[in-house]
Amino acid sequence: MSSHPSFGLAGVMGWPVTHSRSPLIHNHWLAQYGLKGVYVPLQVHIDKLADALRGLPALGFAGCNLTLPHKVEAMKLVDRVDETARRMGAMNCVVVQPDGSLSGFNYDGAGYIQSLLDAKPDWRADAGPVTVLGAGGAARAVVLSLADRGAKEIRLLNRTFDKAQALATEFGAPVRAVPWEQRDAALADAALLVNTTNQGMHGQPALDISLDQLPRTALVSDVIYIPLETPLLQAARERGNPTVNGLGMLLNQARPAFKAWFGVMPEITPELLKKVLATF
């Protein structure tokens, strides 16, 4: 935790970053718990990332979140990386230590799992096969967390098969790469479908997939939260599947970061949810 308790300073570093709801979330918590501080957007180009990170201690920051495109590159620039972040190959949180050194963490996976449990408290990772679409940074966090929770079969699909295969080889069982052309068939008997691609995000085309073979009991989740209901989630809801959007992952990954910077584990209250939802 920062050695500047009188006024806490944190932020989110990305390019672009103006769309982020993180400032709203963290500033709400600062006010809720009566803490003096502020959380700010930090628009940092990739060429300036090293300078920006190294400037955090001098500016009195307790740390920052990292969003695209910095989650991987930042791992080379901090003094130490948490084991979970190292295994995921990406980090989304930097904590400035009392000696000014920088530690990197990744709370995306834990945030994702908690979002499923919030939506469906009886959810179990070992309930049946899991189909994950995408093989980028979000997929790494999701797949590793599902495997750690006991998933016995994870079918990983990506438009570039080699990328899915490389990830499956790196993580090993229970992850298995499946060609993108088999995405519809890969839904048969699945208990969970996860979209970690940008397909369905605001400004992007909808995900090209048929849910016909997906059991209606399967949970369908999307890490996207803009829009809150992607075409995938809408199609799943209309056929009767339970759905989870990406907002819960965003909120839940923020909690341990806030605690690391400000010393309080915050709660996700109805008031906070209402405030965030009002921005969509």
C-alpha positions in Angstrom: 0.0 0.0 0.0 1.1 3.6 -0.6 3.1 5.5 2.0 0.9 8.6 1.4 -2.1 8.0 3.7 -3.2 11.7 3.9 -4.4 11.8 0.3 -4.7 8.7 -1.9 -4.0 9.0 -5.6 -4.7 6.2 -8.2 -5.9 6.0 -11.7 -6.3 3.9 -14.9 -3.7 3.9 -17.5 -4.6 3.1 -21.1 -4.8 4.4 -24.7 -7.6 5.4 -25.1 -9.0 5.5 -21.6 -11.8 8.1 -21.6 -14.5 5.4 -22.0 -13.5 3.7 -18.7 -16.0 3.5 -15.8 -13.2 2.9 -13.3 -12.9 6.5 -12.2 -16.6 6.6 -11.4 -16.4 3.3 -9.4 -13.3 4.2 -7.4 -14.3 7.8 -6.7 -17.7 6.5 -5.5 -15.9 4.2 -3.0 -13.6 7.0 -1.8 -16.6 9.1 -1.0 -18.5 6.2 0.5 -15.8 5.3 3.0 -14.8 8.9 3.7 -11.3 8.6 2.3 -9.4 11.6 1.0 -8.2 10.9 -2.5 -9.0 10.8 -6.2 -8.9 8.2 -9.0 -8.1 9.7 -12.4 -7.9 8.6 -16.1 -4.4 8.5 -17.4 -4.2 8.5 -21.1 -0.8 7.1 -21.8 0.5 6.1 -25.3 2.4 2.8 -25.4 5.7 4.7 -26.2 5.4 6.6 -22.9 4.3 3.6 -20.7 7.8 3.1 -19.1 8.0 6.8 -18.2 4.5 6.9 -16.9 4.9 3.9 -14.7 8.2 5.0 -13.3 6.7 8.4 -12.5 4.0 7.0 -10.2 6.0 7.0 -7.0 7.3 10.6 -7.6 3.8 11.8 -8.2 2.6 10.2 -5.0 0.4 7.6 -6.6 -0.6 4.5 -4.6 -0.8 2.7 -8.0 -2.9 2.3 -11.1 -5.0 0.0 -13.1 -3.9 -1.0 -16.6 -6.2 -1.4 -19.6 -5.5 -1.9 -23.3 -2.9 -1.8 -24.7 -0.7 -1.9 -21.6 -1.5 -5.2 -19.8 1.3 -7.2 -21.3 4.0 -4.6 -21.9 3.8 -3.4 -18.3 5.0 -6.7 -17.0 8.5 -5.9 -18.3 8.5 -2.5 -16.6 7.6 -3.3 -13.0 10.0 -4.6 -10.3 8.0 -7.7 -9.5 5.0 -9.6 -10.9 2.6 -11.6 -8.8 2.5 -15.4 -9.6 -1.1 -15.2 -10.8 -0.3 -12.4 -13.2 2.8 -14.2 -14.4 0.8 -17.3 -15.2 -1.8 -15.2 -17.0 0.8 -13.4 -19.0 -0.8 -10.0 -18.3 -1.4 -7.6 -15.4 -4.1 -5.1 -14.7 -3.0 -3.5 -11.4 0.2 -1.8 -10.3 0.8 -1.1 -6.6 3.5 1.3 -5.5 5.3 -0.2 -2.5 6.5 2.0 0.5 10.1 1.9 -1.0 8.8 3.2 -4.3 9.1 -0.1 -6.2 6.3 -1.3 -8.4 4.4 -4.6 -8.0 2.1 -6.0 -10.7 -1.1 -8.1 -10.2 -4.0 -9.4 -12.2 -7.4 -9.4 -10.7 -9.4 -10.0 -13.9 -9.7 -13.7 -13.4 -10.9 -13.5 -9.9 -13.3 -10.7 -10.9 -14.7 -12.9 -13.7 -15.3 -15.9 -11.4 -17.0 -13.7 -8.8 -19.3 -12.2 -11.5 -20.5 -15.7 -12.3 -21.1 -16.5 -8.6 -22.9 -13.2 -8.1 -25.3 -14.1 -11.0 -25.6 -17.8 -10.1 -24.5 -18.7 -6.6 -24.6 -22.4 -7.3 -22.4 -22.2 -10.3 -19.6 -24.7 -10.5 -16.7 -24.8 -12.9 -16.8 -28.6 -13.0 -20.5 -28.7 -14.0 -19.6 -29.6 -17.6 -17.6 -28.6 -20.6 -16.7 -24.9 -21.0 -16.4 -23.2 -24.4 -14.3 -20.1 -24.6 -14.1 -17.8 -27.6 -10.9 -15.8 -28.1 -7.3 -16.3 -27.1 -6.2 -12.8 -26.0 -5.4 -11.3 -22.6 -9.0 -11.6 -21.3 -9.1 -15.3 -22.5 -5.9 -16.0 -20.6 -7.4 -14.7 -17.4 -10.7 -16.5 -17.9 -9.3 -19.8 -18.9 -6.6 -20.0 -16.2 -9.2 -19.1 -13.5 -11.7 -21.6 -14.8 -9.0 -24.3 -14.8 -8.0 -23.4 -11.2 -11.6 -23.6 -10.1 -11.8 -27.2 -11.4 -13.1 -27.1 -15.0 -12.4 -30.5 -16.5 -12.8 -29.6 -20.1 -12.2 -26.2 -21.7 -12.7 -25.9 -25.5 -10.7 -22.9 -26.7 -11.5 -21.3 -30.1 -9.9 -18.4 -31.9 -10.1 -17.2 -35.5 -6.4 -17.8 -35.7 -6.1 -21.5 -34.7 -2.4 -21.3 -34.0 -3.0 -18.7 -31.3 -5.5 -21.0 -29.6 -3.2 -24.0 -30.0 -0.3 -22.1 -28.4 -2.4 -21.1 -25.4 -3.7 -24.7 -25.0 -0.1 -26.0 -25.1 1.0 -23.4 -22.6 -1.7 -24.1 -20.1 -2.1 -27.8 -20.8 -5.0 -29.9 -19.6 -7.9 -29.3 -19.3 -7.5 -26.8 -22.2 -8.0 -28.0 -25.8 -7.8 -25.9 -28.9 -10.7 -26.3 -31.4 -10.8 -24.8 -34.9 -13.0 -21.7 -35.3 -14.9 -23.5 -38.1 -16.2 -25.9 -35.4 -17.5 -23.2 -33.1 -21.2 -24.1 -33.4 -20.5 -27.8 -32.8 -18.2 -26.9 -29.8 -21.3 -25.7 -27.9 -22.9 -29.2 -27.7 -23.3 -30.3 -24.1 -21.4 -27.2 -22.8 -22.3 -25.9 -19.3 -20.7 -22.5 -19.9 -20.0 -20.3 -23.0 -17.7 -17.4 -22.6 -17.0 -14.7 -25.2 -13.7 -12.9 -24.7 -13.4 -11.5 -28.2 -14.4 -7.9 -29.1 -17.1 -9.2 -31.3 -20.4 -7.6 -30.2 -18.7 -4.6 -28.5 -19.9 -1.2 -29.4 -18.7 -0.4 -32.9 -17.8 -4.0 -33.7 -19.8 -6.6 -35.7 -21.8 -9.2 -33.8 -20.3 -12.5 -33.0 -21.0 -15.0 -35.8 -22.2 -18.1 -34.0 -25.3 -20.2 -33.8 -26.5 -21.3 -30.4 -28.7 -24.1 -31.7 -26.6 -26.8 -30.2 -26.1 -25.1 -26.8 -28.1 -26.6 -24.0 -30.7 -24.1 -22.7 -29.3 -24.7 -19.1 -25.9 -23.4 -20.1 -24.7 -20.1 -18.6 -23.7 -17.6 -21.3 -21.2 -14.9 -20.4 -19.5 -12.0 -22.2 -16.6 -10.0 -20.8 -17.8 -7.0 -22.8 -19.8 -4.4 -20.9 -20.4 -1.8 -23.6 -23.1 -2.5 -24.5 -24.4 -4.3 -21.4 -26.3 -6.8 -23.5 -24.3 -7.9 -26.6 -26.1 -9.6 -29.5 -24.8 -12.9 -28.1 -26.3 -12.3 -24.7 -29.6 -11.1 -26.3 -29.8 -14.3 -28.4 -29.0 -16.4 -25.4 -31.6 -14.7 -23.2 -34.3 -15.0 -25.8 -33.8 -18.8 -26.0 -33.9 -19.1 -22.2 -30.2 -19.3 -21.3 -29.1 -17.5 -18.1 -26.6 -14.7 -19.0 -23.9 -12.7 -17.4 -22.5 -9.4 -18.9 -19.0 -8.0 -18.3 -20.0 -5.4 -15.8 -19.6 -7.8 -12.8 -16.1 -8.6 -13.9 -15.2 -4.9 -14.0 -16.7 -4.2 -10.6 -15.2 -7.3 -8.9 -11.7 -6.9 -10.2 -11.7 -3.3 -8.9 -12.3 -4.3 -5.3 -8.9 -5.9 -4.4 -7.1 -3.1 -6.3 -8.9 -0.5 -4.2 -8.0 -2.3 -1.0 -4.3 -2.5 -2.1 -4.2 1.3 -2.7 -6.6 2.6 0.0 -6.7 0.0 2.7 -10.4 -0.8 2.5 -12.2 -3.7 0.8 -15.2 -2.0 -0.8 -18.6 -3.4 -1.4 -20.6 -3.4 -4.6 -23.8 -1.7 -3.4 -27.1 -1.1 -5.3 -26.2 2.6 -5.2 -23.0 2.0 -7.0 -24.7 -0.3 -9.6 -27.4 2.4 -10.2 -24.7 5.0 -10.7 -22.7 2.9 -13.2 -25.8 1.7 -15.1 -26.9 5.3 -15.5 -23.8 6.0 -17.7 -24.9 3.5 -20.4 
